[in-house]
Amino acid sequence: MITIGYSTRTSNPQLQEYFKKSCGHPKVEVIEKVNPNGKSLTEVYNEILRESSNDIVVLCHDDIYFEKNGWGNKILKHFDKTDYGILGVAGTTYLPKSGMWWEDRSKMYGVVNHEHEGKKWESKYSDSLGNDIQQTVLVDGLFIVLHKKRIKETFNEEVKGFHLYDVDFCFRNYLHEVKIGVLYNIRLTHKSIGMTNEEWEKNRILFSEKWSDYLPVKITKKHGEKLKILIGCLFFKTFTGSEVYVYELAKGLVSIGHEVTVMSEIGGPLTDLAKRAGIKCVSVQEAPGYKLGDGKWVLNTPNGPQQSQPNVYYKISEVKFDIIHCQHEPITNLMCNLYPNIEKVSTIHSEVIDLEKPVINDTIKKYISIRPEIRDYIHERYDIGFENIEVIYNPIDDNRFTSKKSNDENSLLFVGSIDYLREKSINDLVEYTKENGMELWLVGENKSDYLPSLLENSHVKHFKPTWNTESYIHRCKETAGILLGRTTIEGWMCGKKGWIYDVDSNGDILSKKLHEIPEDLDKFKSSNVVEHINELYYEVIS
């Protein structure tokens, strides 16, 4: 049922018996190839494949031991229940042009123990998937398990010595669409550390030159497969436009089966809502895979313990996000620095706020503008190609915002922070509502010193930020906002006309207009927006 083969300098009957016993299966064949003169592993492994009596063949180093017995049955189950042709305990989903498969550790998977000079440690390249398999481009030669009837290529005997045989073997089978993967329910210890040498470098150069037209290659998630998504934004506490945008997007992505983490300044009512919706929330100070130095905690390094430096991020583990979605320039810059090898999408929410300046980075593959005007602005100002910009509007929950509950009162609703950018628009609305005998409802956080003077007008009312903005929208007659904000769209969906003030970066009014309800409201519905962005994610990672 299983053949175990290995190359060794001198015969080791005890090792043969150990492999038989630890395997835990009664039908085990062990082929020991005594190789004192350094015959190439490609030749030795092909001999083992020819001589083996079984379809399932384990090719391994002679300096490993297993943490638990009974691993043989686990291998048989993997091949019985899947169509994989090659399995291992460590590998990668990305093979660069260099052929150095550990070049991008964020694409590595598996867990392997090492033991050297009396010390033992764990090399953990990814979290365990239990009994599941992670599809990869290749697996490490430390432990290769193959199904002879499923592979298309044997070992290439042009690869001499003891290095890069595994990369070449796996890659050539990968080109023939043989499925390769890393398993997690078998743990072993390698009684040495992997090191490169002159022979390895020579073989690497030959390999990379031979396959230069085919490299790099990368395993990506197929459409419909679960994605692991990291969304970054400046704040994720209350109910400002960009915060609610992130919440609606993350909630929608979770509802279609993805795993979503939001990294931001957290700890408010919106954070609580997000956690109840199944969204993971982490603070910027606890960025996944990193720990922020505080001058107190100590970092263990090869040169001994070192005290952490305040406000410096220290990498403590690899992260495996499929894609990152950024908002706001400071957070986008941080995420590009912390995660330089993960593809990104960046949403730009405004053309008049400095925090919304687009970051130009090779890993940002697409920009989302929530209005056509933003698309035109970032194209003209920052020379971003139209082909890299998608106009995708603010996502609005149409279950909450619907005209069925409308009950007009003689009032106008303005939702947003009371700040410098909105001051002139709000003052204009004070006069408009006064002239028309209407109440002006201001809902938002006060970030100004002019609100008290506004409230001297008896028809002006101020309310604190709230999640339940629909309670105001269902009662008002009209809405108003700067540019095309969330409240305008929410009002349209509730059957309310909306004033849109076009302003510049100083808040000066460029134009204002009362907009009727558009016919194409479907483009604002959360489900449609989320699906559009979801499609964009798969396009980027592929």
Secondary structure, 3 states (H helix, E strand, C coil): CEEEEEEECCCCHHHHHHHHHHHCCCCEEEEEEECCCCCCHHHHHHHHHHHCCCCEEEEECCCEEECCCCHHHHHHHHHHHCCCCEEECEEECEECCCCCCCCCHHHEEEEEEEEECCEEEEEECCCCCCCCEEEECEECCCEEEEECCCCCCCCCCCCCCCCCHHHHHHHHHHHCCCCEEEECCCCEEECCCCCCCHHHHHHHHHHHHHCCCCCCEECCCCCCCCCEEEEEEEEECCCCHHHHHHHHHHHHHHHCCCEEEEEEEECCHHHHHHHHCCCEEEEHHHCCCEEECCCCCEEEECCEEEECCCCCEEECCCCCCCEEEEECHHHHHHHHHHCCCCCEEEEECCCCCHHHCCCCCCCEEEEEECCHHHHHHHHHHHCCCHHHEEECCCCECCCCCCHHHCCCCCEEEEECCECHHHHHHHHHHHHHHHHCCCEEEEECCECCCCHHHHCCCCCEEEECCCCCCHHHHCCCCEEEEECCCHHHHHHHHCCCEEEEEEECCCCCEEEEEEECCCCCHHHHEHHHHHHHHHHHHHHHHC
